[in-house]
Amino acid sequence: MKDRKILVVLLVALATLPCPAKKKTAQGLPAVSAKEISDADARRLSYFFLEGTKQKLSGNYTAAYDLFQHCLDIDPTSAEALFQMAFMQYYLSRDSVAREMFRKAAELDPTNPWYAETLAAAYLDAGNREEGVPALERLARMQPKRTDVLYQLEMEYREMGDVKKCISALDRIELLDGRSLQTTMEKYNLYQSVKKRKEAFAELTSLMEESPHDMRIPILLGREYLEAGEEEKALECYEMVRKSDPDNEDLQIAMMEYLHHKGEDSLYAARRDSLLFASGVSTDLRMTLLSQAVEELKATPGSKETTLQLLDSLSHMYPTPEVYSLRAAYIVYAKASQDSIAMALRDILALDPSNQLAINRLLPYYMAHGQLEDALEMCRMGINSYPDDLTYHYFHGAVLYQLGRLDDAIEAFRNGLMQVTDESPDEMVSDLYYVLGDCYHERGDTVEAYKAYDTSLEYNENNASCLNNYSYYLTLQGEQLDKAEEMAYRAIKLEPLNRTFLDTYAWVLFRSGNLSMAKFYISRVIQPSATDETILADEELHPEMIQHAADIYAANGLTKEAERYQRLAEEKTE
């Protein structure tokens, strides 16, 4: 369902209401009565309505609902009480009962625009345009100067395909706000859609007469004439602009379009190239022309070298981030080498150090190629320009860790955690604490490591890597083996094919004395049928994992297998 401006007020108001207990709904709706209540009943009604309002404002919605229901018992025609009940009922279920209550409130007080607006919103929110549009029309009659309601009506009429009513709504908007290019173009397109060409062009022509100094209008009208095949009239419009503003950049593009339309391709290309390399041209116009040129060259076989020469020439003459970005995009399109793409991205960052696209492309490139100092530079650029993005802090610490700069890595992760807000993704915060825990553990500070792991799991209890590492380090210390086993099991449930996690679980079971299950899980890490050559060539199998297999098989009395794995672990360590 499309967004509807008219719904904003209603939905925002409803969003502030917690869901009341579903105690009861209105038992039948009151019939409209001409009978006036006594003064005593009026005082009672006023008292209970105010009490209901106080309870609602205090968050006691069940009590408020009951008090408003009591108001209806006193006066079944109390629109105010019925409307308040409808609001809470609508939040509870947004069902037909609530909408009927809104309808009845609007019927009881037909001069209240808030009731009419809320009723229209409820119908349209339910997708009921058949009743929502008439309700919206009633609101427009009640408040004829509200252009937001008219815009809403125009959108609904457009969805219904009622062009006549769309144009009528736009006419009313223009009476209130005056003519504008936006409303005129909407009317122009509507007339065109029903093939009323004369009326369509009359809209643009009249707007041009009313705003003779707005050069956008004759250019736009000229384009429409050109599209309709009336080239002479198009030229007349362009000539009007040329006399008033000969350097108008929109006119330059329009004239190129005119030449292209006429099939005068050589003149078109000459004019475009002249503008491309002209010194007085704005960056926006240059980029428009350059994008057009690149797209046209893409359709020409064997044009890659020509296109790159054009991009290189312009990037040297006019070194702007926009030109360099288009050049880099084309290099990617041309399937150039990763090194060429990286060089093009570096050119962008030389002019625009905050270009996030370039940073995000270069960071993984440098890490994959082992260029860790360059990766650090990308992290710093990202942190300087986007300090709230925890991703850059994470990789900053991770790269420092890989470089062996343990204390610097810890500081980097701590700095990242200082940027955490309520809007920060829990998964990323969890990862920051998890790798911080790894750093603390490597430094020998197990107390801080375990604190970091516990905090990581508070943010994301399903952080499989944290569960695995926490479990493994507890096992190495021989501490809290029950907790270690539970965490290792959760990790393999999350990633059942991860051999590192399976190895950890097997080792926890071994240290806990569950030897047969330890053997079962270590056999999923290293297949018993695997040859020596396969095991030695397997990069995922670290010597420590093979050593675990040797110890587990030995504990199970399988001496021959244990000796084999012991030998393979020693060979792989060398």
Secondary structure, DSSP 8 states (H G I E B T S, - for coil): ----TTHHHHHHHHHTS---------SS----------HHHHHHHHHHHHHHHHHHHTT-HHHHHHHHHHHHHH-TT-HHHHHHHHHHHHHHH--HHHHHHHHHHHHHSTT-HHHHHHHHHHHHHTT-HHHHHHHHHHHHHHSTT-HHHHHHHHHHHHHHT-HHHHHHHHHHHHHHH---HHHHHHHHHHHHHTT-HHHHHHHHHHHHHH-TT-THHHHHHHHHHHHTT-HHHHHHHHHHHHHH-TT-HHHHHHHHHHHHHHT-HHHHHHHHHHHHT-TT--HHHHHHHHHHHHHHHHTSTT-HHHHHHHHHHHHHHS--HHHHHHHHHHHHHTT--HHHHHHHHHHHHHH-TT-HHHHHHHHHHHHHTT-HHHHHHHHHHHHHH-TT-HHHHHHHHHHHHHTT-HHHHHHHHHHHHTT--TTS-HHHHHHHHHHHHHHHHHTT-HHHHHHHHHHHHHH-TT-HHHHHHHHHHHHHHT--HHHHHHHHHHHHHHSTT-HHHHHHHHHHHHHTT-HHHHHHHHHHHS-TT--HHHHHH-TT--HHHHHHHHHHHHHTT-HHHHHHHHHHHHHHH-
